[in-house]
Amino acid sequence: MAVCTGLIVANLYYCQPLIVLIANEFKIPEASAGTITYLTQAGYAIGLFFMVPLGDKLERKKQILITTFASVIALLIAATAKSFLILQIASLLIGITSIVPQLILPLAASLSTSEQRGKVIGTIMSGLLVGILLSRTLSGFIGEVLGWRSMFYIAAIICLLIFFVIQSKFPVNKPQFQGTYGQLIKSLFTLIKTQPVLREATAINVFSFAQFGAFWTTMVLLLSGEPFHFNSATIGLFGIVGASGALAAPLVGKIGDKGNSRIAVGYGCLLILISFLIFYFSIESVIGIAIGIVFIDIGIQGVHISNQTRVYSLLPDARNRLNTVFMSFSFLGTAAGSAYGLLLWKLGGWHAVTIGCMVLSALSLTVYGLTYKSSRSVGTKK
């Protein structure tokens, strides 16, 4: 499950190191080419909201197979796009069909015991995070050597292979929700209204993911310009630095199993803030940027895995719907963060981006602080 999750979520991030190459082919500004990054994230949020809840109503393995095959088609549309508009549409479709990791996670949570759930989620999340980070390395290298279209062809082949692996290895998992699709979607808003831990975890994730999206989108623009002038392959290598931080994911999950998930969230928020302080002073330093990447990726893991463990502990029969609310808003945060980062880049370059992200860090820490007493009073420290 961890391997499949990592390979499929990579679809969302292949485009990032390719922005400059795509801009050159379609003869558009690099910042305009960057729009495909947040269209992909927005598509992911749409898929999360409208398709992931069906995991509580449909047989999960079948849904995962159909969605994986649809991602193959979306990737092939991107690979053969004759205009930038078609590529933008394909990017949206890639996002919508790359929700498979968020179908796998509730399946894994339902198959694990409460004592091991955090560890299981952490293990799968380590695969997901390695996929996110190494996707940039692979994409940058393939783009430089074979061209950006080749990356989407290769991704389509990978997803087709995953389809057969899932068909062979995944267990059948029956749904528990008996209502209509309309009732299913309506229940999402009921969960938001009645679950304070869900609201808190989601708000913190939104601000954290926005920073993540802003950084990885604008970092490409920083490293491709003065004083670095790195090509897409070199830029992609920075994903390896971040992947080293993914080793912390199972450890964070174990901390959650001991009932300390909320503490890990707070430390994660602080690490993200520290990373942008490092980035601010590293406008001409490769070493500084590398150190900051390790900090931001460990911080994101601390926030996300711990919050996800807390959310999955709320209502076992509604895990897909809980995950829908939690992840759809989180990736809307990523999409908004990418757009926010590009806007800040236009307004004031790298320093504007880092200062803007520190403001988002302050907001996530404010939410964390304001909800601390209420979380303790209802016994939701898990």
N, C-alpha and C positions, 0 to 999 in steps of 0.2 A: 504493500500500500504506500509506503514511504517513497519507493522508487517511482511508482506511477504518478503519485502526487507531484513529485519534483519535476518529472519530465513534462507533465501537462501544464503546470503553472508557468513553466518557462515560456510558453507561448505569449504570455502577457508582456514579456520583457525583451524578447529578441529585437524588437524595433529600436530600442534606445540607443545602442552604439551605432546604428545604421542611419541615424538622422541626417548626418552630413552627406553620406552617399546618396540617400534618397533625394535630398535637396538638390544635389548636383545633377542627378538624372532628369528630374522634372523642372529644373531651372527655377526654383523657388527659394525664398530666404530660409535659413536654417531654423529660425524660430517658428516659421509657418509649418515646416516639415515636422517640427516637434509636436504639432497638434495630434498626430496619430498616437502619441503616448497616452494622452488623457482620454482620447476616444476609446482606446483599448480598455482603460480602467473603468470608464463610464459604462461600456458594454458589459464588463464583468459585474458591475453593480446592478445593472438591469437584469442580467441572468440570475444573479443571486436572489433578487427580490421576487421574480416571477417563476423561476424554475426550481430553485432549491427547496421551497416549501413542499413541492410534490413528493419529496423523499419521505414525508410522513403519510402519504396517501398511496403512492405507487411502489411497486417492488423495486428496491434500490439498485440492485445489480443491473436490471434491464434499463433503468433510467441512465445509469452511468455509461452503459454501452452505447445507447442512442446518442447521448451528448458527445461522447468521444468521437464517434464517426462524423458527427456534424462539424466538429472542430477540424477534421481532415479537409472537409470541403471548404471551410472558411480560409484555411491556410493556403489552399490551392488558388483561391480567388485572389488573395494577396500576391502570391508568386507570379500570377499572370496579369496583374493590373496594368492596363494601358494608359491610365490617367491617375493623377493624384487623388481625384474624387473617388474613383473606384477603390483605391488603396485605403482611403479614409473609411469607406463603407465596410470594406473587408476587415479593417482594424476593429471596428465596432462589433462585427460578427465574431471575430476571434475572441474578443472579450466575453461576449455572451456565451460562447460554447466552451470556454475554458474554466467553467465552474466546477468541473469534476472533483478537484481537491476538496471542495466544500460539500460534496456529496459523500466522499470517502470518509472524511473526519467524523460526521455523525454516525456513519456505519461502524467505524472502529470504536467509537464511544459506546455504542449499543452492545458491542461484542465483548467489551472489557468490564471487569469488576470495578466498583467504586474505589477500591484501594489502589488499583493500578491505572486508573483512567488518566491521571495527569502524566504518568510515564509514557503511556501509549500515545497520547496526544503529542507529547514532546518528541517522541521518536519519529512520528509521521511529520510533525512540523519541521524537524531537522532536515528531512528529505525535501520538504517544500521550500525551505529557506536556501538549501544548497542549489535547488533548481532555479530559484529566483536569481541568485547571485552568479552562479556559473553560466547561466543562460547568456549573460552579457559577455562573458569571456568567449564562449563558443561563437556567439553571433558576431562579435567584433572580428574574430579571426576569419570566419567563413566569409563575412562581408568583404574584408580586405583582399582575400585570396580568390574567391569565386564570384563575388558580387552579392548584393543584398537579396536578390530574388532567390538565389540558391539556398539561403537560410530558411526561407519559408517552404521551399520544396522539401528540404531535409526534415523540417519540423512536421510536415504532413506525413512523411514516411514513419517518423518516430511514433506519432499518434496512431497510425494504422497498426503498427506492431503492438502498441499498448492495448489496443482494442482486443487483439487475440489473447494477450496475457490475462486481461481482466475476465474475458469469457471463460478461460481455462481455470483460473485460480480463485476468483472471488466467490464467497458464499452467497446463497440466496438469502434475502432478508425481508420478511413480510412487513407491510405497513401496519400502523395501529389507528390512524385517523380514518373515521368512517363518513365524514361529512363531504359536502361538495367543494369544488375548487374555490368558489366564492366565499364559502365559510372559512376555508383554509386561509385565504388572503386576509379576510376580516379579522381572523384570530391573531394576525401579526400585530395589529394595532392594539388589541386587547393585551397582548404580552407586553408591549411598550408601556401601556398604561398601568399595568398591575405589578411589574417586576422592576423595582428600583435598582437592583444590582445590574440588570440588563442595561438600563438607561445609563448608569454610571460607567460601566465597562465600555459601552459603545461610544460615549462621548470622549473618553480618554483615548480610545483607539482612533477615532476620527482625527483628532489633533496630531497624534503620533504618526499615523499613516500619511497625513498631509505633508509632514516634514520629510518623510521617507521619499514620497513622490517628488517633492520640490528639489530635494538634493540630487537624486539620480538623474532627473531630467536635465537640470542645469549643469551638472558636473561634466556632461558631454560637451557642452558649449565652452566651459572653462578650459578643459584639457585640449580641445581642438584649436584654441586660439593662443594669443600671446600669454606667457612666454613658452608654452609647451609645444604646440603644434603637433600633438600626437595623432596618429591615424586611428581608425576604428579598432584595429587589432590590439594596439597598445592600450587604448581606453578600456577595452573589454577585459584586459588583465586585472583591472582593479576589482572585478568581481571575485577573483580568487582570494583577495585580501578579505573581502566580506564573508566569503564562504567559510573561512577559518573560524569566524565567530559563531557559525551555525552549530558548532560542536557543543555550544552551551545549551542548546534546546532541550535535550533529555534531562540535563541537570535542573533547568527551570521547571520542567514537568514534575520531577521528583520533589522539589520544594513545594509545589502545589499539592501533592499527595499528603504532605505533612501538615496541611492546613495553613500555609503561609503565602498563599497566592497573592493576596493584596499587598503584602510587604514587597514582593518581587515587582509588582506594578510600579510602586513608588520609586524603587531603585532604577527601574528601566527608564522612567520619565527623566530622572536626573542624569543618567548616562547620555540620553539623547540631547539634553541641553548642553552638557559638557562637549559633546561631539561638535556642535555648531560653534561653540567658543573656539575650539581647535581649528575648525574650517575657516573661521573669520581671519585668523592669523596665518593661514596657510595658502594664501592666494598665489604664491610662487613656490610652494614647497610640496614636492611629491610625498615626502616622508610624513609631513603633517596631514595631508589628505588621507594617506593610508591609515594612519593612527585613528583619525576621525571616523573612517569607515568601520573599523573594528568596533569602536565605541557605539556608533549609531546602530549597527546590526545587532550587537548584544543587547542594547537598550530596547530595540524593537521586539526582540524575542522575549525579553522579560515582561514587557507590557502585553504583547499579544497572546502568548501561550498561557500566561497566568490569568488573563481576563477570559480566555476561551475555556479554560478549566472551570472557572467560577460559573460561567454561563451554562455549560453543559451539566452542572450539578443542580440546576434549578428544577427543571421539569423533564424527566426522562422520556415521556411520551411526546414531547414537543421539541426534540433536539434539532431537527431540520429547520423548524420555524424559528427557534431561538438563534440558530446559526445564520438564518436568513437576515434577521434584523441586525445582528451583530456585524456580519461580514459585509452586507450590502452598504451599510452606512460607512464602514471602515474603508471600503474601496471607493466610495464616493469621495471620501476624504483624500484618498490617493490621487484620484482624478482632479479634484479641486486643487490639491497641493501642486500637481504638475503645472496646471494653468497658472496658479498663484506664483510659482517659481519662475515661469517664463515671463510673467508680467513684471515681477521684481527685477529680473535680469534686464529687461528693456529699460526699466526706470533707473537702475543704479548698479547693474552688474553684480558680481559675486558678493560684495559686501552687503548690498541690499537684500540678496537672497538669504544670507546667514542671519542678518538682523531680523528679517521677517520670520524666519523659522524659530528664532529664539523667543519671539512673541508668542508663537504657537506653543512652544514648550511651557511658557509661563501660564498659558491658558489650561493646558493639560494638568499641570501641577495644582492650579487653582481648583479645578474640578475634583481632583484627588483629595485635596485638603478639605474642601467644603462638604464632601460626602463621607468623610472618615467617621464621624460620630454616628451618623445614621446607619452606616454599614455595620458598625459594631453593635448598635442597639437591636438590629434584626438578625444578628448572628450570621452574617454573610462573609466572614473573613476568609472562608474557603475561596 
